[in-house]
Amino acid sequence: MSFYKKNSYLPFLLISMFFLFMIGCSAETSNSEETDTEESSNHEESESDAQYPITIEHAFGETVIESKPERVATVQWGNQDVSLALGVVPVGFSAANYGVQDDSGLLPWTKEKLDELGVEDPNIYQDTDGLDFEAIADSNPDVILAAYSGITQEDYDTLSQIAPVVAYKEAPWETTWREQVTLNAKGMGMVEEGKKLVEETEALIKEKVSKYPEIEGKKVAFATTSADDLSKIYIYTPDDPRGAFLEELGMKYPESLTKEMSESDGFALTVSAENADILNDADIIVSYGNEPLYKKMKEDPLLGEIPAIKRGSVVFIENGTPLAASLNPNPLAISYTIDKYLKLISEAAEQVDE
């Protein structure tokens, strides 16, 4: 297997600014304006020059990007949506492997944005069995975005032979949507645009949440189990984007959980059904599942004693659906699904208040 290795990068072209002066100004005033203009132009060029090289620190060390990337590739989950939200069509990106209802490899919000940008045939990597390094190399990227991913050191080393890689900050699959935007935007040389995207998304969330005051301050937990094995419960911590987003919607994890989670090193806890009472203080439980699973949980002698299960203040998100996929949020996914998500949470909150 051969890989295209980046040994040099195209220089970043500065756009010169020209100023017109009014006819009839005195020579002295004109000279003064020219001097001021020249100093301003030099200052702007200096600031622009100072942007590169960019150094991005991450879990595998640091990545140096010598000049503004023209060809952006993304791998694994959701990073393509950040690029698209910033108006940049990736030269290649990984197919979505969860929540897609057809064989397109595209979640609906990704497809919607591609249509908006006039892209009919995107270059999609099929990497269900691992990253397709050859396909990634063939797309000839200047940078590879993987801020939200689970790439390994080996993956990172191989990808780095193709182009500079923007990896996650600390741990796999724990990058919040804000960090995802910030890291990827920096890697694209679009820091200010990234800040604006974060601000716009924050404003959208605030505006949507304001319509559901009943969920403010509710104690919540994102916990899921399997109908085939009710003996274990998986509880996502606030370090996981799913848990973090629930807190951003105005809810909070109960102390009984946060205390236990403070001793955990990861994005989820695995709890035996015998210890299901750890969820007793949760007003609302969000979970992957459906009505048949809920019925089994209610009938279970252990899980059925959890107050949220008893009173029905549970938000079940059908597994494998676009809404389930959106629970690992990014700006496009949030915009597409937040109304439906908040409505379901509101309905659960009403059960608490009855």
SEKOL-894974 format. One line per 2 residues: number of its first residue (from 0); their letters; for each residue x, z, y of C-alpha. Coordinates in steps of 0.5 Angstrom, whole numbers, plus 500, padded with zeros to 3 digits. Each point is the difference from the previous one (the first is absolute). Layout:
NUM = A = X/Z/Y; ...
***
This chain:
0 = MS = 500/500/500; 503/498/507
2 = FY = 498/503/506; 501/498/508
4 = KK = 504/504/503; 500/501/508
6 = NS = 507/500/503; 498/498/507
8 = YL = 494/501/504; 498/495/506
10 = PF = 501/503/507; 495/503/504
12 = LL = 498/495/505; 499/503/507
14 = IS = 494/497/504; 503/499/507
16 = MF = 496/501/506; 499/496/506
18 = FL = 498/502/507; 497/495/506
20 = FM = 502/502/507; 495/499/506
22 = IG = 503/494/504; 501/503/507
24 = CS = 503/507/498; 507/501/504
26 = AE = 506/499/497; 502/507/500
28 = TS = 493/502/497; 501/495/495
30 = NS = 507/502/498; 497/507/499
32 = EE = 494/498/496; 505/496/495
34 = TD = 505/506/499; 494/504/499
36 = TE = 497/495/495; 507/499/497
38 = ES = 501/508/499; 493/500/497
40 = SN = 501/494/495; 507/503/498
42 = HE = 496/507/498; 495/497/496
44 = ES = 505/496/496; 504/506/499
46 = ES = 494/504/497; 498/494/496
48 = DA = 507/499/497; 500/508/499
50 = QY = 495/499/495; 504/497/495
52 = PI = 503/502/495; 495/504/498
54 = TI = 501/506/495; 494/502/496
56 = EH = 502/507/496; 496/501/493
58 = AF = 500/503/493; 505/495/498
60 = GE = 505/501/506; 499/495/506
62 = TV = 499/493/501; 503/496/506
64 = IE = 496/494/503; 505/496/504
66 = SK = 495/495/503; 492/500/501
68 = PE = 498/497/494; 496/494/500
70 = RV = 498/500/492; 496/506/498
72 = AT = 499/502/493; 496/506/497
74 = VQ = 500/503/493; 495/505/496
76 = WG = 494/503/504; 497/499/507
78 = NQ = 507/498/503; 497/493/501
80 = DV = 494/502/504; 505/504/505
82 = SL = 503/493/501; 494/496/501
84 = AL = 497/505/505; 506/499/504
86 = GV = 498/493/500; 506/498/495
88 = VP = 498/496/494; 505/502/494
90 = VG = 504/494/497; 498/504/494
92 = FS = 497/507/497; 498/503/494
94 = AA = 493/499/497; 495/506/501
96 = NY = 500/503/493; 494/504/501
98 = GV = 493/500/503; 500/492/500
100 = QD = 493/497/497; 503/493/499
102 = DS = 507/497/498; 502/499/507
104 = GL = 505/506/500; 497/501/507
106 = LP = 496/506/502; 494/498/505
108 = WT = 503/503/506; 506/496/499
110 = KE = 496/493/498; 497/501/507
112 = KL = 506/501/504; 503/494/497
114 = DE = 494/496/501; 500/502/507
116 = LG = 507/498/501; 499/493/497
118 = VE = 504/501/493; 496/497/494
120 = DP = 506/500/495; 504/507/501
122 = NI = 506/501/495; 499/505/496
124 = YQ = 505/504/495; 497/501/493
126 = DT = 503/507/498; 496/504/496
128 = DG = 505/500/495; 506/502/505
130 = LD = 502/497/507; 501/492/499
132 = FE = 507/500/503; 501/493/499
134 = AI = 493/498/504; 502/505/505
136 = AD = 507/496/501; 497/494/500
138 = SN = 496/502/506; 506/500/504
140 = PD = 498/506/504; 504/503/506
142 = VI = 497/507/498; 497/504/495
144 = LA = 494/505/501; 499/505/495
146 = AY = 499/506/504; 494/502/496
148 = SG = 502/499/493; 503/503/494
150 = IT = 506/496/499; 506/503/497
152 = QE = 507/500/501; 502/494/496
154 = DY = 494/497/503; 503/501/507
156 = DT = 507/498/498; 497/493/497
158 = LS = 496/499/506; 505/501/505
160 = QI = 504/495/497; 495/495/502
162 = AP = 498/503/507; 500/507/504
164 = VV = 495/504/497; 496/505/504
166 = AY = 498/506/495; 496/506/500
168 = KE = 503/506/504; 500/506/495
170 = AP = 496/499/493; 496/494/497
172 = WE = 493/499/502; 500/506/505
174 = TT = 500/495/506; 494/501/505
176 = WR = 497/494/503; 504/502/507
178 = EQ = 506/501/497; 499/493/496
180 = VT = 499/497/507; 505/503/503
182 = LN = 506/498/495; 497/493/498
184 = AK = 499/499/508; 507/502/501
186 = GM = 503/496/495; 496/494/503
188 = GM = 503/501/507; 493/502/502
190 = VE = 501/507/502; 495/500/506
192 = EG = 495/495/496; 500/506/495
194 = KK = 499/505/505; 494/496/502
196 = LV = 497/499/494; 501/508/498
198 = EE = 496/501/507; 495/495/498
200 = TE = 499/503/493; 499/507/503
202 = AL = 495/498/505; 496/497/495
204 = IK = 500/506/495; 499/505/506
206 = EK = 494/495/502; 497/500/493
208 = VS = 501/507/498; 496/502/506
210 = KY = 494/498/497; 500/505/495
212 = PE = 501/507/503; 498/503/493
214 = IE = 506/498/497; 505/504/505
216 = GK = 503/506/497; 497/499/493
218 = KV = 505/502/494; 502/494/496
220 = AF = 504/498/494; 501/494/497
222 = AT = 500/501/492; 499/496/495
224 = TS = 499/500/492; 498/495/494
226 = AD = 494/500/496; 504/499/494
228 = DL = 504/507/502; 497/505/504
230 = SK = 505/505/498; 505/498/506
232 = IY = 499/499/507; 504/496/505
234 = IY = 500/503/507; 503/495/506
236 = TP = 504/505/505; 500/498/507
238 = DD = 507/497/499; 496/495/497
240 = PR = 497/494/505; 493/502/496
242 = GA = 501/507/502; 503/499/507
244 = FL = 494/495/502; 495/505/498
246 = EE = 503/505/505; 500/495/505
248 = LG = 493/499/499; 499/507/503
250 = MK = 500/504/493; 505/505/497
252 = YP = 503/502/493; 498/507/499
254 = ES = 505/505/500; 499/502/492
256 = LT = 503/492/499; 505/500/506
258 = KE = 503/506/497; 501/497/493
260 = MS = 502/494/503; 506/503/504
262 = ES = 503/501/494; 499/493/497
264 = DG = 505/495/501; 496/493/500
266 = FA = 494/497/502; 495/503/495
268 = LT = 499/506/496; 498/500/493
270 = VS = 495/506/498; 497/502/494
272 = AE = 493/500/499; 501/508/499
274 = NA = 502/500/507; 495/496/503
276 = DI = 498/506/505; 505/498/504
278 = LN = 495/495/503; 495/505/501
280 = DA = 501/501/508; 500/492/501
282 = DI = 493/499/503; 501/492/498
284 = IV = 504/497/495; 502/493/500
286 = SY = 501/496/494; 501/494/496
288 = GN = 494/499/496; 492/498/499
290 = EP = 494/504/498; 501/500/492
292 = LY = 507/504/502; 496/504/504
294 = KK = 495/502/495; 505/502/495
296 = MK = 504/504/505; 493/504/502
298 = ED = 499/501/492; 507/502/499
300 = PL = 501/508/499; 506/500/505
302 = LG = 499/495/505; 493/501/500
304 = EI = 501/507/504; 504/497/506
306 = PA = 495/501/506; 501/493/502
308 = IK = 498/497/494; 494/505/499
310 = RG = 497/498/507; 502/492/500
312 = SV = 504/500/506; 505/495/496
314 = VF = 502/493/502; 501/496/494
316 = IE = 503/493/502; 500/495/494
318 = NG = 506/499/497; 503/493/501
320 = TP = 496/498/506; 503/498/507
322 = LA = 497/507/503; 504/503/495
324 = AS = 506/496/501; 500/502/508
326 = LN = 500/507/499; 508/499/500
328 = PN = 499/498/507; 503/495/505
330 = PL = 497/497/507; 497/494/497
332 = AI = 497/504/494; 497/506/505
334 = SY = 497/495/504; 496/497/494
336 = TI = 498/506/497; 500/506/504
338 = DK = 492/499/502; 498/500/492
340 = YL = 505/506/499; 498/504/505
342 = KL = 493/499/498; 501/503/493
344 = IS = 504/506/503; 494/501/505
346 = EA = 495/500/494; 504/505/496
348 = AE = 501/505/506; 492/500/501
350 = QV = 500/503/493; 505/506/502
352 = DE = 495/501/506; 494/500/497
***
